[in-house]
Amino acid sequence: MSITVFDPRQSPQGSALAMAPPLATLEGAVVGMIDNAKIGTERLFDFIEEILRREHGVREFIRRRKPDASRPVPPAMLAQMAGADAILAATGD
């Protein structure tokens, strides 16, 4: 029996996805936060937001909550994140 291992960075056509370059600093940045709608995610993001504001100078947060955890982020919600310098997605529970 053989096992096939797929590289998650590959598209079906085989070209690798490129990672975005890291931000030089979070000072003055806009951070998007996508809440997966599970219990605890909002509280986790409250805590992360506090740390990023206080210790890293993040200027603004764009927070959105998915309709439910089992579905992908709606395209309109992703469009609302277009102005973010970085985006976090998290799972509560």
N, C-alpha and C positions, 0 to 999 in steps of 0.2 A: 504494500500500500504506500502510495506517495502522498506527500502533503504539499500543497501549493501555498506559498506565502506571498501576499500582495503588499506592496509598499503603499501606505495610505496617502503618500505625497504625490502619487501618480494619477493622472487622469486616465480614462479608458484608452486614450490614444497613446499613452506612455510618456507624455511630457511632464517633467517635474514642475510642481508649483513653487514659486519663489516666495520666500518669506519677506514681509515688509521690513525695511531697515528699522533698527531700534531708534526710539526717540533719544535725542541727546540729553534731554531733561524733561521732567514733568512740570516744571515751573511754568505757570501760565497756560497749561494744556487744557483741552476739553476732553473729558473721558466719558464714553458711552457705557452704559450698563444695561445688559439685557437679562432680565429676571425670568426664570423659567416657570414661574407660577407655583412652585412647590413651597411648602411651609418652611420658613427659615431663611429663604433667599433674601427677602427684603431686609431682614435684620442683619444678615451677613453684609449686604451692600451698604447699609447704614454705617456699619463698623469700618468697612474698607474706605468709604467716602470720607469719614472723619480723619482717618490716618493719612490719606492722600492729600487732603486739604492742609492739615496741620504740618505734616512732615515733608511734603514734596511740592507744596505750592500749586496744586491743581486749581485752576480758576473756575471751572464750570463742569457740571455733570449733566448728561442727558440720560435719564432713566426711563426705561420702558419695560412693561410686563407682558410676556406672551399670554395669549388666551389660555393655553394649557401646556403642560410639559411634554406631551406626546407629539406635538406638531412642530414643524420648522417655524422659524421666525417669519411672520408675514412680510412680503416685499415692501409694503408701505412703512412698516416699522423699521426695516433696514434703511429705507430712504431717509427716515428721520435721524438716523445715526451718521449721515453723510458728513456732517460738520465736525465729527469727533476726530481727535488725533490718535486715540487708542480706544479699543472696545473690550470690555470684559463681559463674559457670559458665565453664569454660575448656576449650580444646582443646589437647592436647599435640602432639607430633611435632616 
